[in-house]
Amino acid sequence: MGAGALAVALLGACGPTGGDTETDSATESGTGATTEASDTSTGAPDALCEAPPDPDAPDPVSPDVSCEQLATPETAGDAMIEIVIRNAGDEPLLVYDRVSGCKHAARYYSLEGSAGGRHLSLPFTNCALEWPGCAAAIDGGDCLLCQTLVNPIYVAPGGSFVSEWDGLLLADVEAPEGCLLEGFEGACATTAQAGAGDYTLTAAAARAADCDEAAGTCVDASDCEGGELDERGACQLVTEEPLALPTTETATARWNGLCGQIELVFAGA
């Protein structure tokens, strides 16, 4: 069965979960990567963050990767990269999950990039047959037929939401001849650790003001988990039904794969 005929979430598939883990410190940084950040403890620029993005950086995947290696990809990264999503505008925003799937881990940004001429990304769904993932295209599997909707993150003016990423992403590869099951082409995606390269991250948000009172889609800080904003001015919304307002705002950041913090800023009007 072709990948396009399947819905979300592969049972037993391996790949980057891409889920966000909220951190307790907005200044904590890891060893993996980001854009234009500084060492906030000393005020001195971080040399790793000053390096420009480099699409010709070393390829994160061996050119002679074997079918056996593709069948057993890494499932966790070894970095600790801080992702900061900031609202620099003057009105509340609702920052939306950028992944689809069945019981997937939410992630509030997408990523596309390259290193050594290889296309790199984060998955748009947790169903590995949709990419398709090399391991899934080798071993097969089924996808759970459901769609989990995740409420957006409410970010007040001047507020920010902080999460961590382990640096595991997808790398497009050409599988060895005869490696993949019938119905899949030679190309598939395997996991790799993010390193030096040229990446673009994107977050998408709706304006909280663009709601419909009659439809019950208007929210404020009282709808936060715990009934109030956290210390950074953001929160996970808790509503009877997940909100689905149209996203009209975007924030992007380029990342060199070396700096330990990435900041995406919604500038506002």
Number of C-alpha atoms within 10 A of each C-alpha: 12 13 18 10 8 16 21 23 25 23 15 13 24 22 27 24 21 27 18 19 16 14 15 11 11 16 15 16 22 19 18 25 28 30 26 20 19 19 16 12 8 8 8 9 13 16 13 21 23 16 17 17 23 17 19 14 18 16 19 19 17 9 9 9 13 12 17 11 12 24 19 15 19 17 14 18 17 14 20 19 24 31 27 19 25 25 28 18 16 12 15 25 28 29 28 24 22 20 23 23 22 19 15 20 18 22 22 22 23 19 21 17 23 26 25 16 13 18 17 25 22 24 25 17 22 27 30 31 30 23 21 21 29 34 27 29 30 20 12 19 16 18 21 15 13 13 14 16 18 23 19 23 21 30 30 25 18 16 21 25 25 21 20 23 25 23 23 23 26 23 24 21 22 16 22 14 9 10 20 23 15 12 10 17 14 16 17 25 28 30 29 24 20 27 21 26 26 21 24 18 22 18 23 21 25 21 18 20 15 14 17 12 10 7 7 12 17 15 20 16 20 12 17 19 14 13 13 16 21 17 10 17 19 27 25 22 25 19 14 6 11 14 20 15 18 14 16 10 17 16 19 19 17 21 28 30 31 24 27 28 29 27 22 22 19 23 13 16 8
